[in-house]
């Protein structure tokens, strides 16, 4: 009996710099192309794929998103991933910037931006940051998820570095949030799961900047970015939990109506 296939068993045709999720996406792409699954088939659960290929569940999640962006699979909330289309002979797996790669870059760049801004930030800018934190709190009370105040907060810190290159880089990373299909898909899932900007984390960054403490500002911003990564990792799980709750509520209501007849 053949043992489960693991990524380490595959030929080393791809670059050593390629990330695990990309290798896994290539494996699943090859399985689809080889006819292992038919259109409409349900793929193994995330936990099963994690064990089968000896990779983390976040890596499985990124691989699924990469295939979903290409239109090959459809992830149904609370049900799993289903084959939507099979790749043609001329097709190949393609990869864009992922939300996790973007957040990793933001953690590095914006952490250092906060440290530099702590040296140069002016009183009027600190006052504007305070207003934006309050605006974030107000936006979180509204239906849906708004990132207007969040964007303005981060861009103001980038501006306060007094470094045009850093400001440009931060602006470009925010642009990628909506222009990268992979990022847009996962951030859309996060919005559906009602993942909102955390006011307390932004306020901690503000207080470090107000104290002109570069080390504290760097640490607060990096902590904030790490938390955002955690929120993204669990966004789809939160969606599934909410979908399950809705299903249970619907079932109970149906039984209640039946019992009253």
Secondary structure as the mmCIF struct_conf table of DSSP 4:
data_model
#
loop_
_struct_conf.conf_type_id
_struct_conf.id
_struct_conf.beg_label_comp_id
_struct_conf.beg_label_asym_id
_struct_conf.beg_label_seq_id
_struct_conf.end_label_comp_id
_struct_conf.end_label_asym_id
_struct_conf.end_label_seq_id
HELX_LH_PP_P HELX_LH_PP_P1 UNK A 2 UNK A 5
HELX_RH_3T_P HELX_RH_3T_P1 UNK A 7 UNK A 9
BEND BEND1 UNK A 10 UNK A 10
BEND BEND2 UNK A 14 UNK A 14
TURN_TY1_P TURN_TY1_P1 UNK A 16 UNK A 17
BEND BEND3 UNK A 18 UNK A 18
HELX_RH_AL_P HELX_RH_AL_P1 UNK A 20 UNK A 33
TURN_TY1_P TURN_TY1_P2 UNK A 34 UNK A 35
BEND BEND4 UNK A 36 UNK A 37
TURN_TY1_P TURN_TY1_P3 UNK A 39 UNK A 40
HELX_LH_PP_P HELX_LH_PP_P2 UNK A 41 UNK A 41
STRN STRN1 UNK A 42 UNK A 42
HELX_LH_PP_P HELX_LH_PP_P3 UNK A 43 UNK A 45
HELX_RH_AL_P HELX_RH_AL_P2 UNK A 46 UNK A 53
TURN_TY1_P TURN_TY1_P4 UNK A 54 UNK A 54
HELX_RH_AL_P HELX_RH_AL_P3 UNK A 57 UNK A 69
TURN_TY1_P TURN_TY1_P5 UNK A 70 UNK A 71
BEND BEND5 UNK A 72 UNK A 72
STRN STRN2 UNK A 73 UNK A 76
TURN_TY1_P TURN_TY1_P6 UNK A 77 UNK A 79
STRN STRN3 UNK A 80 UNK A 83
TURN_TY1_P TURN_TY1_P7 UNK A 89 UNK A 90
HELX_RH_AL_P HELX_RH_AL_P4 UNK A 99 UNK A 120
HELX_RH_AL_P HELX_RH_AL_P5 UNK A 123 UNK A 140
TURN_TY1_P TURN_TY1_P8 UNK A 141 UNK A 141
BEND BEND6 UNK A 142 UNK A 144
HELX_RH_AL_P HELX_RH_AL_P6 UNK A 148 UNK A 160
TURN_TY1_P TURN_TY1_P9 UNK A 161 UNK A 162
HELX_RH_AL_P HELX_RH_AL_P7 UNK A 164 UNK A 179
BEND BEND7 UNK A 180 UNK A 180
HELX_RH_AL_P HELX_RH_AL_P8 UNK A 181 UNK A 192
TURN_TY1_P TURN_TY1_P10 UNK A 193 UNK A 194
HELX_RH_AL_P HELX_RH_AL_P9 UNK A 199 UNK A 210
TURN_TY1_P TURN_TY1_P11 UNK A 211 UNK A 212
HELX_RH_AL_P HELX_RH_AL_P10 UNK A 214 UNK A 233
TURN_TY1_P TURN_TY1_P12 UNK A 234 UNK A 234
HELX_RH_AL_P HELX_RH_AL_P11 UNK A 235 UNK A 260
#
